[in-house]
Amino acid sequence: MPIHNKLVRDRIPEIIEATGKKFSTKILNDDEYIKELKTKSFEELNEYINTDNDQDAVEELADLLEIIHAFAECHGATFEDLEKVRQQKAEKRGGFKEKIYLIEVEDD
């Protein structure tokens, strides 16, 4: 039986069960959960980085967004709270729409 040892979406056990396969799971405590969300975020980011078309990129971005929703909840925030902070930062420092690439800044 393959060993996965990774955080999975909530309905994955139900989906596996429907195939008739045997499996085992456990419920993580809060510290384990955040650690595994961090691991999962790197996994999903790597999958996004390795996409080669828009459709796959959007699929992986959706997975990353799901993880960001979970992170926000872990830290006592809603996604709306997170979006508000993002907007404030964008107003103060800008976003990334202009594709500016900083090469160097003169030292004092």
Secondary structure per residue as TSV (DSSP state, phi and psi in degrees):
chain	resnum	aa	ss	phi	psi
A	1	M	-	360.0	123.4
A	2	P	-	-62.0	140.2
A	3	I	-	-101.7	128.2
A	4	H	-	-105.6	-43.5
A	5	N	-	44.4	61.4
A	6	K	S	-152.1	157.2
A	7	L	-	-69.6	134.3
A	8	V	-	-128.5	162.9
A	9	R	-	-62.8	155.0
A	10	D	T	-57.6	-31.7
A	11	R	T	-93.7	-0.5
A	12	I	H	-60.0	-44.6
A	13	P	H	-58.2	-40.3
A	14	E	H	-62.0	-41.2
A	15	I	H	-67.3	-42.2
A	16	I	H	-64.9	-43.4
A	17	E	H	-58.2	-37.5
A	18	A	H	-64.7	-20.9
A	19	T	T	-84.8	-9.4
A	20	G	T	84.7	3.8
A	21	K	-	-80.3	150.6
A	22	K	-	-87.1	148.2
A	23	F	-	-157.4	167.2
A	24	S	-	-134.9	147.2
A	25	T	-	-140.0	171.1
A	26	K	-	-146.9	158.0
A	27	I	-	-95.3	127.9
A	28	L	-	-80.5	149.6
A	29	N	-	-79.2	174.2
A	30	D	H	-59.9	-42.8
A	31	D	H	-65.8	-43.3
A	32	E	H	-63.3	-40.0
A	33	Y	H	-61.3	-48.2
A	34	I	H	-63.2	-42.0
A	35	K	H	-58.9	-45.9
A	36	E	H	-71.3	-31.9
A	37	L	H	-63.2	-40.4
A	38	K	H	-62.2	-45.3
A	39	T	H	-60.2	-44.9
A	40	K	H	-64.4	-35.5
A	41	S	H	-64.1	-39.0
A	42	F	H	-66.8	-39.6
A	43	E	H	-60.2	-47.9
A	44	E	H	-69.2	-37.8
A	45	L	H	-63.5	-41.8
A	46	N	H	-62.6	-40.4
A	47	E	H	-64.0	-38.7
A	48	Y	H	-63.5	-47.0
A	49	I	H	-57.4	-34.1
A	50	N	T	-90.9	7.1
A	51	T	-	-74.9	156.1
A	52	D	-	-129.2	14.3
A	53	N	S	-151.7	160.6
A	54	D	H	-62.6	-40.0
A	55	Q	H	-62.9	-47.3
A	56	D	H	-65.7	-37.7
A	57	A	H	-60.5	-44.5
A	58	V	H	-64.9	-39.7
A	59	E	H	-58.8	-46.0
A	60	E	H	-70.7	-36.1
A	61	L	H	-63.0	-37.1
A	62	A	H	-63.4	-39.8
A	63	D	H	-63.3	-42.8
A	64	L	H	-62.5	-40.2
A	65	L	H	-63.7	-39.1
A	66	E	H	-61.3	-40.4
A	67	I	H	-67.1	-39.7
A	68	I	H	-63.5	-39.4
A	69	H	H	-57.9	-45.9
A	70	A	H	-64.3	-42.0
A	71	F	H	-60.0	-45.7
A	72	A	H	-57.4	-46.0
A	73	E	H	-62.2	-39.7
A	74	C	H	-59.2	-32.4
A	75	H	T	-98.7	17.0
A	76	G	T	73.8	23.7
A	77	A	-	-121.0	153.6
A	78	T	-	-91.6	168.4
A	79	F	H	-65.0	-31.7
A	80	E	H	-64.8	-39.9
A	81	D	H	-59.6	-45.0
A	82	L	H	-62.4	-42.9
A	83	E	H	-64.3	-37.2
A	84	K	H	-62.6	-43.8
A	85	V	H	-64.3	-41.1
A	86	R	H	-60.1	-43.5
A	87	Q	H	-64.9	-41.3
A	88	Q	H	-61.6	-43.7
A	89	K	H	-65.3	-39.0
A	90	A	H	-65.1	-38.8
A	91	E	H	-66.6	-39.4
A	92	K	H	-78.1	-42.5
A	93	R	H	-119.4	-7.6
A	94	G	-	90.9	175.5
A	95	G	-	-107.3	-141.2
A	96	F	S	-128.2	17.8
A	97	K	T	-68.6	-29.2
A	98	E	T	-85.4	-1.7
A	99	K	-	59.7	34.9
A	100	I	-	-74.9	130.5
A	101	Y	-	-118.6	108.3
A	102	L	-	-78.1	126.6
A	103	I	-	-95.7	-49.2
A	104	E	-	-159.7	160.2
A	105	V	-	-133.8	132.8
A	106	E	-	-64.1	135.7
A	107	D	-	-72.9	155.1
A	108	D	-	-72.8	360.0
